[in-house]
Structures are given as C-alpha cells and as structure tokens.
Amino acid sequence: MVKDFPLFPLEKIAREAGAERVSRSALVALKEVLLEESETIARESVKLAEHAKRVTVKREDIVLASKR
C-alpha cells in the first residue's frame, strides 16, 4: 500500500468542504481511510477486468467497483 501520500491535498479538500481548521490527526485518519478504500476499489476493479477476460483495468471497472 502507498504510505507516502502528502497531507496538503487532503487539507485542501477538507477546507473546500467547509472546514476552517483540520487537525493533523484528522488528516492522517482521512488519508488512511482513503488509501484503504482505494486499495479495495483497485482490487475489485482487477476482478472485474479479469471476469471480462481483460488484463487492462478500464474506467468502467473503477466506476462499477466504487459502487459496490
């Protein structure tokens, strides 16, 4: 799993969502949740591509996997 992911983009997202201030621990927690969810979606996308007898994961695989 990718662990070296900057916190600044997450802080920007939180601020655009209306947060005035965001603690570092909140940003770290958000990062962990997003990375975990991304990994789950990626794994499911690979399964969908394999089921379709493809080796390439397509956008539609990602979209479908994210809705499960």
C-alpha positions, 0 to 999 in steps of 0.5 A: 500500500502507498504510505507516502501520500502528502497531507496538503491535498487532503487539507485542501479538500477538507477546507473546500468542504467547509472546514476552517481548521483540520487537525493533523490527526484528522488528516492522517485518519482521512488519508488512511481511510482513503488509501484503504478504500482505494486499495479495495476499489483497485482490487475489485476493479482487477476482478472485474477486468479479469471476469471480462477476460481483460488484463487492462483495468478500464474506467468502467471497472473503477466506476462499477467497483466504487459502487459496490 
